[in-house]
Amino acid sequence: MDSKQKMRGFRSPDIKVYHELQGYSKGQIYEGFIGCGGLYLVSKMLRLMNIKKGGIILDLGCGFGSAALFLAKKFDVTIIAVDLWNSPQMLVERANEEGFIQKIIPMQLDITKNIPFAENYFDAIFCMNSLFMFGGESDFLKRLFGTLKAGGTLCIGSECFNKEPDYEVIPEVYNFDWDWSVWDGCCSKYHSPEWWHSMIDSTGVIDIQYCEELDDGRILFEDFVMNYQDYVSKNIIDMGAVIPQERLAQQVQYGIEYGLCPTLYILKGVKK
């Protein structure tokens, strides 16, 4: 079965339920994002965050800064945009072009080795499609959450599995070598919403108020695969940051057939 056959029956989200994105094209919704969800996921995260004028927000794992720019457009806040892999220069140029350079402060650093922010500093931490790569350790998370003010909001939106995998039997569609080991380097870290609830709760500093798979999380994965060529830019493909469309289609189809589905979740909590 080729990739086109695998994608028959894949679905797209109903953009009408994303009122924040009226007037955006599909390409604009995914422009500059690495991974699934794009501004669909950003919109649902922001609905839970109760962002207030004048706040300071950490955008952790900001990538090319598309979520940071969306935040800047929608809210009168300051955004500290942090990423490990991507140079701040690209985000500076994008922010200049769109007139939001005064609202976004980009930084490149490994936050697992150095958290250069004061305690009780941020009004909110926004973390999209990145924490699973480096945030699976309670002591680190406790230090990170220490930068939140009491009552500040934590919002994580990310790729995940709908349930915790059986690690004794790893499906081949998730366990293959590409430019890197897809299981060891990525999919083994997805986990389930319940796993992430337990991990964040283990820090003892976050009152978790919401942690659920998105109602259209699986649909967003299907849409991402169908529109891969439009959604994934050449520079992201050249970076090796996403696996090929054919492989993603296999993963989605495996989920449909066997129940271990790639999807998206959101966790929202408040600093105690």
RONUBA-997030 format. One record per residue (C-alpha): residue number from 0; residue in three letters; chain; x, y, z. Coordinates in Angstrom, 3 decimals. Each point is the difference from the previous one (the first is absolute). Example, Ala and Ser with C-alpha at 12.3 -4.5 7.8 and 13.67 -1.06 7.14 Angstrom:
SEPA  kolza  loba  kefi         x         y         z
SEPA      0   ALA     A    12.300    -4.500     7.800
SEPA      1   SER     A     1.370     3.440    -0.660
***
This chain:
SEPA  kolza  loba  kefi         x         y         z
SEPA      0   MET     A     0.000     0.000     0.000
SEPA      1   ASP     A     1.549     3.344    -1.048
SEPA      2   SER     A    -0.252     3.240     1.967
SEPA      3   LYS     A    -2.952     1.309    -2.044
SEPA      4   GLN     A    -1.981    -3.148     0.745
SEPA      5   LYS     A     0.894     0.253     3.696
SEPA      6   MET     A    -1.318     3.550     0.125
SEPA      7   ARG     A    -3.421    -0.792    -1.435
SEPA      8   GLY     A    -2.458     0.767     2.735
SEPA      9   PHE     A     2.376     2.291     1.917
SEPA     10   ARG     A    -1.806     3.073     1.317
SEPA     11   SER     A     0.587     3.740     0.407
SEPA     12   PRO     A    -1.167     2.172     2.921
SEPA     13   ASP     A    -3.014     2.258    -0.269
SEPA     14   ILE     A     1.593     3.436    -0.093
SEPA     15   LYS     A    -3.327     1.601     0.939
SEPA     16   VAL     A     0.507    -1.148     3.613
SEPA     17   TYR     A     3.315     1.880     0.070
SEPA     18   HIS     A    -1.362     3.534     0.039
SEPA     19   GLU     A     3.484     1.390     0.693
SEPA     20   LEU     A     1.120    -1.195    -3.432
SEPA     21   GLN     A    -2.671     1.523    -2.190
SEPA     22   GLY     A     1.735     1.467    -3.034
SEPA     23   TYR     A     3.042    -2.269     0.298
SEPA     24   SER     A     0.830    -2.410    -2.815
SEPA     25   LYS     A     1.030    -3.580     0.749
SEPA     26   GLY     A     3.546     0.897    -0.969
SEPA     27   GLN     A     0.067     2.932     2.418
SEPA     28   ILE     A    -1.312    -2.189     2.830
SEPA     29   TYR     A     3.104    -2.201    -0.302
SEPA     30   GLU     A     2.555     2.547    -1.187
SEPA     31   GLY     A     3.264    -0.349     1.918
SEPA     32   PHE     A    -1.165    -2.832     2.277
SEPA     33   ILE     A     1.904    -3.219     0.580
SEPA     34   GLY     A    -2.400    -2.845     0.676
SEPA     35   CYS     A    -3.747    -0.395     0.220
SEPA     36   GLY     A    -2.697     2.436     1.084
SEPA     37   GLY     A     1.184     3.404    -1.180
SEPA     38   LEU     A    -2.260     2.887     0.937
SEPA     39   TYR     A    -2.851    -2.454     0.580
SEPA     40   LEU     A     1.826    -1.230     3.093
SEPA     41   VAL     A     1.153     3.500     0.980
SEPA     42   SER     A    -3.602     1.253    -0.094
SEPA     43   LYS     A    -1.271    -2.716     2.307
SEPA     44   MET     A     2.862     0.550     2.425
SEPA     45   LEU     A    -0.620     3.738     0.190
SEPA     46   ARG     A    -3.684    -0.527     0.772
SEPA     47   LEU     A     1.072    -1.585     3.291
SEPA     48   MET     A     2.722     2.447     1.015
SEPA     49   ASN     A    -1.826     3.142     1.176
SEPA     50   ILE     A     2.781     2.271    -1.250
SEPA     51   LYS     A    -0.054     3.501     1.478
SEPA     52   LYS     A     1.273     3.259    -1.440
SEPA     53   GLY     A     3.564     0.826     0.973
SEPA     54   GLY     A     0.967    -3.555     0.913
SEPA     55   ILE     A     3.339    -1.688    -0.642
SEPA     56   ILE     A    -0.271    -3.366    -1.741
SEPA     57   LEU     A     2.658    -2.654    -0.568
SEPA     58   ASP     A    -0.443    -1.706    -3.384
SEPA     59   LEU     A     2.146    -3.072     0.614
SEPA     60   GLY     A     1.176    -1.920    -3.055
SEPA     61   CYS     A    -1.141     2.812    -2.279
SEPA     62   GLY     A     1.459    -1.428    -3.234
SEPA     63   PHE     A    -0.213     2.615    -2.737
SEPA     64   GLY     A    -2.221     2.194     2.162
SEPA     65   SER     A    -3.390    -0.382    -1.683
SEPA     66   ALA     A    -1.853    -0.477     3.297
SEPA     67   ALA     A     1.870     2.937     1.554
SEPA     68   LEU     A    -1.049     2.236    -2.875
SEPA     69   PHE     A    -3.613    -1.133     0.335
SEPA     70   LEU     A     0.118     0.808     3.730
SEPA     71   ALA     A     1.463     3.428    -0.763
SEPA     72   LYS     A    -2.789     0.741    -2.472
SEPA     73   LYS     A    -2.787    -1.059     2.345
SEPA     74   PHE     A     1.203     1.300     3.372
SEPA     75   ASP     A     1.842     2.991     1.447
SEPA     76   VAL     A     2.685    -2.088     1.720
SEPA     77   THR     A     3.758    -0.529    -0.015
SEPA     78   ILE     A     1.129    -3.391    -1.326
SEPA     79   ILE     A     3.340    -1.579     0.875
SEPA     80   ALA     A     0.414    -2.499    -2.861
SEPA     81   VAL     A     2.539    -2.737     0.784
SEPA     82   ASP     A     1.268    -2.774    -2.264
SEPA     83   LEU     A     2.957    -2.375    -0.028
SEPA     84   TRP     A     0.478    -0.580    -3.711
SEPA     85   ASN     A    -1.089     3.126    -1.827
SEPA     86   SER     A     1.930     3.245    -0.144
SEPA     87   PRO     A    -1.792     3.085     1.388
SEPA     88   GLN     A     0.860     1.878    -3.188
SEPA     89   MET     A    -2.851    -1.487    -2.026
SEPA     90   LEU     A    -2.581     0.942     2.634
SEPA     91   VAL     A     1.473     3.504     0.289
SEPA     92   GLU     A    -0.406     0.443    -3.751
SEPA     93   ARG     A    -3.554    -1.350     0.011
SEPA     94   ALA     A    -0.976     2.165     2.971
SEPA     95   ASN     A     1.485     3.073    -1.700
SEPA     96   GLU     A    -1.868    -0.709    -3.230
SEPA     97   GLU     A    -3.317    -0.383     1.817
SEPA     98   GLY     A     0.503     2.936     2.375
SEPA     99   PHE     A     0.259    -1.896     3.290
SEPA    100   ILE     A     3.696     0.283     0.799
SEPA    101   GLN     A    -0.762     1.901     3.228
SEPA    102   LYS     A    -2.113    -2.884     1.315
SEPA    103   ILE     A     2.274    -2.991    -0.670
SEPA    104   ILE     A     3.389    -0.767     1.557
SEPA    105   PRO     A     1.559    -3.066    -1.699
SEPA    106   MET     A     2.667    -2.113     1.719
SEPA    107   GLN     A     1.933    -3.121    -0.973
SEPA    108   LEU     A     1.004    -2.251     2.901
SEPA    109   ASP     A    -0.235    -3.467     1.520
SEPA    110   ILE     A    -2.423     0.590     2.846
SEPA    111   THR     A     0.639    -3.459     1.456
SEPA    112   LYS     A     3.550     1.142     0.828
SEPA    113   ASN     A    -0.664     3.631     0.848
SEPA    114   ILE     A    -3.211     1.736     1.072
SEPA    115   PRO     A     1.027     3.672    -0.206
SEPA    116   PHE     A    -3.228     1.427     1.392
SEPA    117   ALA     A    -0.892     1.190     3.472
SEPA    118   GLU     A    -2.442    -1.915     2.158
SEPA    119   ASN     A    -3.595     1.260    -0.051
SEPA    120   TYR     A     0.680     1.923    -3.213
SEPA    121   PHE     A    -2.414    -1.205    -2.699
SEPA    122   ASP     A    -3.736     0.500    -0.062
SEPA    123   ALA     A    -0.307    -3.027    -2.265
SEPA    124   ILE     A     2.018    -2.780    -1.609
SEPA    125   PHE     A    -1.146    -1.011    -3.482
SEPA    126   CYS     A     1.622    -3.168    -1.341
SEPA    127   MET     A    -1.051    -1.530    -3.311
SEPA    128   ASN     A     1.273    -3.221    -1.589
SEPA    129   SER     A     3.297     0.058     1.856
SEPA    130   LEU     A    -0.193    -0.981     3.683
SEPA    131   PHE     A    -0.198    -3.703    -0.841
SEPA    132   MET     A     3.525     0.250    -1.434
SEPA    133   PHE     A     1.635     1.228     3.207
SEPA    134   GLY     A    -2.546     0.202     2.841
SEPA    135   GLY     A    -0.380    -3.555     1.238
SEPA    136   GLU     A     1.763     0.542     3.315
SEPA    137   SER     A    -1.741     1.323     3.118
SEPA    138   ASP     A     2.891     1.899     1.604
SEPA    139   PHE     A     0.667     1.997    -3.168
SEPA    140   LEU     A    -3.690     0.827    -0.380
SEPA    141   LYS     A    -0.189     1.159     3.604
SEPA    142   ARG     A     2.882     2.428    -0.634
SEPA    143   LEU     A    -1.612     1.187    -3.226
SEPA    144   PHE     A    -3.369     0.578     1.654
SEPA    145   GLY     A     1.741     1.996     2.695
SEPA    146   THR     A     0.254     2.831    -2.552
SEPA    147   LEU     A    -3.812     0.282     0.009
SEPA    148   LYS     A    -1.688     2.456     2.310
SEPA    149   ALA     A    -2.420    -1.396     2.556
SEPA    150   GLY     A    -3.284    -0.269    -1.868
SEPA    151   GLY     A     1.823     0.081    -3.338
SEPA    152   THR     A    -1.184    -2.259    -2.798
SEPA    153   LEU     A     1.770    -2.994    -1.499
SEPA    154   CYS     A    -1.332    -1.140    -3.377
SEPA    155   ILE     A     1.488    -2.926    -1.899
SEPA    156   GLY     A    -1.289    -1.084    -3.398
SEPA    157   SER     A     1.730    -2.867    -1.694
SEPA    158   GLU     A     0.119    -3.072    -2.134
SEPA    159   CYS     A    -0.629    -3.178     1.968
SEPA    160   PHE     A    -1.569    -3.447    -0.203
SEPA    161   ASN     A    -3.630    -0.512     0.955
SEPA    162   LYS     A     1.159    -2.653     2.479
SEPA    163   GLU     A     3.284    -1.124     1.512
SEPA    164   PRO     A     1.737    -2.426    -2.396
SEPA    165   ASP     A     1.019    -3.546     0.912
SEPA    166   TYR     A     3.759     0.477     0.006
SEPA    167   GLU     A     0.609    -3.744    -0.316
SEPA    168   VAL     A    -1.501    -0.002    -3.488
SEPA    169   ILE     A     0.998     3.104    -1.935
SEPA    170   PRO     A    -1.857     0.286    -3.336
SEPA    171   GLU     A     2.360     0.267    -2.962
SEPA    172   VAL     A    -1.806     3.113    -1.249
SEPA    173   TYR     A     1.344     1.821     3.079
SEPA    174   ASN     A     3.319    -1.837     0.254
SEPA    175   PHE     A     2.247     0.546    -3.003
SEPA    176   ASP     A     3.189     1.836    -0.855
SEPA    177   TRP     A    -0.153     3.043    -2.204
SEPA    178   ASP     A     2.483     2.863     0.428
SEPA    179   TRP     A    -0.402    -0.966     3.659
SEPA    180   SER     A    -1.657    -2.767     1.997
SEPA    181   VAL     A    -3.670     0.964    -0.148
SEPA    182   TRP     A    -0.978    -2.005     3.089
SEPA    183   ASP     A     2.932     0.961     2.238
SEPA    184   GLY     A     0.204     3.566    -1.233
SEPA    185   CYS     A    -3.682     0.855    -0.047
SEPA    186   CYS     A    -2.890    -2.447     0.229
SEPA    187   SER     A     1.114    -1.706     3.223
SEPA    188   LYS     A    -0.363     3.431     1.654
SEPA    189   TYR     A    -3.544     0.709    -1.182
SEPA    190   HIS     A    -1.767    -1.871     2.832
SEPA    191   SER     A    -3.702     0.510     0.738
SEPA    192   PRO     A    -1.928     2.930     1.535
SEPA    193   GLU     A    -0.349    -2.054     3.202
SEPA    194   TRP     A     3.782    -0.515     0.151
SEPA    195   TRP     A     0.624     3.728    -0.361
SEPA    196   HIS     A    -2.625     0.784     2.622
SEPA    197   SER     A     1.866    -2.260     2.420
SEPA    198   MET     A     3.396     1.503    -0.901
SEPA    199   ILE     A    -1.110     3.617     0.458
SEPA    200   ASP     A    -1.872    -0.888     3.177
SEPA    201   SER     A     3.132    -1.648     1.423
SEPA    202   THR     A     1.688     3.411     0.272
SEPA    203   GLY     A    -2.478     0.976     2.717
SEPA    204   VAL     A    -0.132     3.620    -1.160
SEPA    205   ILE     A    -2.709     0.000    -2.706
SEPA    206   ASP     A    -3.739    -0.276     0.603
SEPA    207   ILE     A    -1.055    -1.810    -3.188
SEPA    208   GLN     A    -3.396     1.199    -1.150
SEPA    209   TYR     A    -0.205    -1.636    -3.419
SEPA    210   CYS     A     1.835    -2.837    -1.757
SEPA    211   GLU     A    -1.726    -1.601    -2.964
SEPA    212   GLU     A     0.534    -1.298    -3.504
SEPA    213   LEU     A    -1.360     2.597    -2.440
SEPA    214   ASP     A    -3.393    -0.923    -1.352
SEPA    215   ASP     A     1.444     0.383    -3.505
SEPA    216   GLY     A     3.598    -0.932     0.817
SEPA    217   ARG     A    -0.042    -3.070    -2.243
SEPA    218   ILE     A    -1.703     1.987    -2.752
SEPA    219   LEU     A     2.777     2.596     0.147
SEPA    220   PHE     A     2.576    -2.745    -0.494
SEPA    221   GLU     A    -1.935    -1.290    -3.008
SEPA    222   ASP     A    -0.246     3.521    -1.427
SEPA    223   PHE     A     3.712     0.589     0.559
SEPA    224   VAL     A     0.892    -3.171    -1.900
SEPA    225   MET     A    -2.381     0.721    -2.896
SEPA    226   ASN     A     1.358     3.537    -0.435
SEPA    227   TYR     A     3.630    -0.812     0.811
SEPA    228   GLN     A     1.399     1.585    -3.151
SEPA    229   ASP     A    -1.830     3.264     0.714
SEPA    230   TYR     A     0.578     0.051     3.763
SEPA    231   VAL     A     3.656    -1.028     0.268
SEPA    232   SER     A     2.464     2.496    -1.437
SEPA    233   LYS     A     3.159    -1.082    -1.792
SEPA    234   ASN     A     2.299     1.326     2.706
SEPA    235   ILE     A    -1.807    -2.086     2.640
SEPA    236   ILE     A     0.272    -3.097    -2.207
SEPA    237   ASP     A     3.688     0.748    -0.624
SEPA    238   MET     A     0.554     0.258     3.756
SEPA    239   GLY     A    -1.279    -3.555     0.384
SEPA    240   ALA     A    -2.479     1.254     2.585
SEPA    241   VAL     A    -2.963    -1.985    -1.364
SEPA    242   ILE     A    -0.172    -3.496    -1.420
SEPA    243   PRO     A    -1.209    -0.558    -3.589
SEPA    244   GLN     A    -3.675     0.208    -0.891
SEPA    245   GLU     A    -0.179    -3.713    -0.839
SEPA    246   ARG     A     1.189    -0.937     3.487
SEPA    247   LEU     A    -2.412     2.375     1.691
SEPA    248   ALA     A    -2.855    -1.447    -2.050
SEPA    249   GLN     A     0.991    -3.480     1.184
SEPA    250   GLN     A    -0.103     1.137     3.631
SEPA    251   VAL     A    -3.446     1.538    -0.336
SEPA    252   GLN     A    -1.328    -3.055    -1.826
SEPA    253   TYR     A     1.462    -2.289     2.675
SEPA    254   GLY     A    -1.845     2.011     2.638
SEPA    255   ILE     A    -3.277    -0.339    -1.876
SEPA    256   GLU     A     0.438    -3.762    -0.317
SEPA    257   TYR     A     1.588    -0.922     3.352
SEPA    258   GLY     A    -0.917     2.791     2.412
SEPA    259   LEU     A     3.407     1.508     0.826
SEPA    260   CYS     A    -0.680     3.407    -1.543
SEPA    261   PRO     A     2.247     3.031    -0.418
SEPA    262   THR     A    -2.020     2.937     1.257
SEPA    263   LEU     A     0.222     3.261     1.973
SEPA    264   TYR     A    -0.724     0.923     3.606
SEPA    265   ILE     A    -0.173     3.153     2.098
SEPA    266   LEU     A     0.880     0.342     3.664
SEPA    267   LYS     A    -0.865     3.166     1.905
SEPA    268   GLY     A     0.962     0.674     3.583
SEPA    269   VAL     A     0.613     2.811     2.464
SEPA    270   LYS     A     3.022     0.513     2.242
SEPA    271   LYS     A    -0.947    -0.715     3.615
***
